[in-house]
């Protein structure tokens, strides 16, 4: 008998995955040919895409360290993808041994990979869940085990919100998470935008088209639209800025121009 | 780390800085450039050591190349830039500027060989890492697929369990109707034989009871024009019995929306259907006789009366004569057996299409015939019914003769409703019964109308008394000797809200039949006695005025008659001898002592008893002695001829004889219906004592009598 209509579809690795493309941009080999084809196509329009990803990783590294400095030792990283290097648990546990991390992704391959990477690490785990359904994340056994909801949490939404369309109401999902976490929690966000891309918009739209074609639309939002995600949060200095400008360790003259695309920011909930 | 400016450490640091500046832009590291430089510094140390080592150590150089991969410098450009940097600056910053030329040359050669080994180490590590990562991601994909497959398997197992364990029958077939899969419940419904269901085509599953739309809905579904349909459908089981189902068929589409399968869900309703039919039968049939009951009869009659133009109907309404007597004397069980036999006989009378017999309840049956020719057929039907009852019915060894009265209604359909038709039949049946029974009568609109009015008056009577719709008129009784007002007769009237003033002949018989005559009669007596007392108070000079009140046969037998009368007289303060109760002659025919006893009691108290309508009841004149009567009221038929002059001599002789007889028995004689002076004079000559009639006064309100009496007193 054929697969009945009500059964879930199997993993189709002939379809590009944004997390494996992300890994490819970062020089990794956790990807398949379809992912590389799509990623190279996107890079035809924006050759500096890897630099944007690199800037994302660098920002996340600084944000995690900032959180630890602020006394936060539990992290919820939604849209974690395929953790190749410089991951939240590496950075956090280096800065504060025993820091707890829960990764969340809805790509079953990314989740399986994370499970392999995190094997033996009692303070980190991964949940197969979807940002669009926060209740599924918050009620997961992994979150219940590792996250103390009475203490502040650093919620990382790095390079994920621009994959949630308005029809799925990302603002409500973010608000629901905010309400579920203890006061003093940090919201760490990076988001794609046409602002800061050192190319004419029409060209950048070519990249957006690639993502639309692989059924993973990339939603470019304006700075104001991105700022709305921080409703209920006090922005941490220097506010919502291009990634290299958020609390840089060194002068930013070394930075690639592409790394100024999009916005990054951290907010602290009241 | 501090280093002496220009010293070896400082020079090494400067090499590392140049190296990191060259490579950083092509790395993917999340480190900052200064951090990255710190990462390269130990590698620079190892490079310097390898450059200066006595023997060439390829492994050390390879390790440095591999270390670049670990630092996430996986881009080949990173190697290229590294080698450029080593080639140009390693000997310069890490060599010995003071060494002789051949030593310098040896360092350059060593540097070249180091680059070759570094490249090999980089490539080897990159290859290892690539393979490892490919392996990891493939494993992850496999694991994920396994998890999904497991979830799918679990889900499929769950659905299979649902499919197999469902209590309703499930059948999946393709769009051509070929059965692909059925579950156990469906097999059981069809009798459990698998090969009779599997491999078959659903379009073969027709049944004569299929509703017309069943297969049209099916065609629409398989063509993709309909998503589902729901019908009640019968199937043949392999053994030929019928399976009734509630059937829901849905169209299953593939992921792209193309019709793919049809899914049938069926619920076995055979038992429920049988039960429904049984309940329906019980609700529409009489438990005793098995005949259709009132409910079913009304349905049929309603249908018959709604038939098309040119159609007629005929209805026989049968009520057994004297059935109550049989029930009372032989018991209900015998009565029931009689009814069953009657039902069987009736059933055999109405066997033609369009005919039916039903039991409405008790001993009431109806037979219906329909068609264009019921004028003839209904007569025949009634005849057959009467005939069927002729042969006595044997119950408990007794031969019972059963008779019935039938009311027949016949007519074109579409004019009357079932209730109206049945009422007319009922009225007609009663007409047949009051005409003596054992006959049938045909409905007649006028007789119906009379009966309906009578019925309306009967039902309105009880409330009429409560609402005070009755009133009393008084007709004077005049002394023939001196022309004085001697008293008055109380005559009750009904001021009906619709019909106006009604005389006693319109409602007294009805009141007697319903028993209302007792309270009504008591009310009349109270009113009249009270009125008589009030006349006396205002008019005592002319002696006591008497009051005559009619007493119905029903009141006569009422046990409270004497006590009520006494109480009423006492309450009003009227002497008993001021009251005269009028009783019809017919009520006293054949009266025995128990009936006369209350009258005697009243007479002993001083109440006068008058024999009303005397001369119409063939009474035994000798009997008059026995009766406690003081007055004879001569029926108006005797005096009618005296209105003309000369009067009929025979009538004169009769009246003279009666008066003489009465006087010899010490009875007074009153005459009614006196309309002329000649009449009055004649009657006075004949010796009658008192008279009433239009000649003196019509019945009227009490004040009129008072005035007459005053006139009489002053005149």
Interface residues (C-beta under 8 A of the other chain):
Chain A: X1 X3 X4 X5 X6 X7 X8 X10 X11 X13 X20 X25 X26 X27 X28 X29 X30 X31 X32 X50 X53 X54 X57 X58 X60 X61 X82 X84 X85 X86 X108 X109 X110 X111 X112 X113 X115 X116 X248 X249 X250 X254 X256
Chain B: X24 X25 X27 X28 X29 X30 X31 X32 X33 X34 X35 X72 X74 X75 X129 X130 X133 X134 X136 X137 X139 X140 X141 X143 X144 X145 X147 X148 X149 X151 X152 X155 X156 X159 X181 X252 X253 X254 X255 X260
